[in-house]
Amino acid sequence: MTEIFTGSFTQQEPIPEEAIDAAMAVLRHGRLHRYNVVPGELGETALLEQEFAAQMGAKYCLAVSSGGYALATALRAVGVQPGDPVLTNAFTLAPVPGSIASVGARPVFVGVTENLTIDLDDLEAKLDQARVLMLSHMRGHLCDMDRLMQMCDTAGVAVIEDCAHTMGAAWRGQLSGRQGAIGCYSCQTYKHVNSGEGGLLITDDEVIAAKATMLSGSYMLYERHLAAPGPEVFEKIKYTTPNVSGRMDNLRAAILRPQLRDLDRQVQRWNERYDEIATGLRDTPGLTIVERPEQETYVGSSIQFLLLDWTPERIAEVIRRCGARGVEIKWFGGAEPTGFTSRYDSWRYAESTPLPASDRILAGVMDMRVPLTFSLDDCRLIARIIRAEVRAVFQS
Ligand SMILES: Cc1ncc(COP(=O)(O)O)c(C=O)c1O
């Protein structure tokens, strides 16, 4: 009998009851705007920032409207100007080059390795082309952060980390987003905490924190923040930093606070699911598992594997056959961007030079979400289906 998977790859878990209660309280008092507080009240957004800063061991935190907004704000806060080159990953998703384009800057794409991390040799060769690297930890894969930081520090290149897929991950025990000058996170529904839309930015740099806060639209109300620098820092930048409104509101913050408190447990649950699938796929002929370095603590909210050097027709056949059995696989090698996938050469507003070694890898990258609504049995079934279909096409 042919096994079929009937679950949904896009179904999230419900928002926790505690978060719903907190959201209802905000709705009942009606003060959704972060600066709309009564005397003595600490708003949900300010508390969220204070708690996330503490959780990440960061001095400052700013909550904003989206992960993409956090990235663009980070670029502005480190002084990126229109026309400036910004190094970034060739393997990432559209909001990353999009944030660079949104400030009028120019992405300079760096290749990807078979581990799906930024190619550090290619980065080293390009480090003299820019003074900022927007490092995307795409699909949660962390590169050798020791080597990367050493290279960037030596070259005087500021690192902005895109941690949209690594909230809760760590490199040698240090939380992702704490190595670079700024860490940016997304709280959008498909990420590790879910407020529909939302973003968080952390830093230890007081001027960056003050500028980001002004940029997000704090007017002159920055003293209502609990994880921002003192007013003396704002004094230095408040007249020269534009307002590019992108604040978080108290409703989203209320939904996020209980979820962040539960992050470690959720990470563990993701990894149980990820490990089941990885174990089920290992040693499938023709399929390469992306092995995780021992220094990395990952969050298995999605899984990638490679069908390296397969023809596009055969890859399409695997995807079709898995799809027919209910297993949704995304492919980064398709000729046209579909859904959330795209490639560096799909972003035609940005110039790119061909990266043949990366093209070979991207042509074989298969990508699958692992929502927490999947049971461990679901994960074993999904792995059996992929394994059978890859094997069938490989042997044909
Ligand atoms: C790699 C990556 N970076 C940044 C973002 C931006 O996050 P948001 O959707 O919250 O703007 C996303 C969202 O999909 C992403 O996948």
The ligand as a Gaussian input file, in Angstrom:
#p B3LYP/6-31G(d) Opt

LIG

0 1
 C       16.003000      34.764000       5.606000
 C       14.980000      35.798000       5.947000
 N       15.388000      36.998000       6.373000
 C       14.515000      37.967000       6.691000
 C       13.156000      37.773000       6.590000
 C       12.260000      38.914000       6.871000
 O       11.311000      38.690000       7.805000
 P        9.858000      39.391000       7.746000
 O        8.979000      38.517000       6.895000
 O        9.463000      39.439000       9.166000
 O       10.049000      40.754000       7.148000
 C       12.680000      36.535000       6.176000
 C       11.239000      36.274000       6.065000
 O       10.771000      35.412000       5.370000
 C       13.610000      35.520000       5.842000
 O       13.198000      34.312000       5.433000

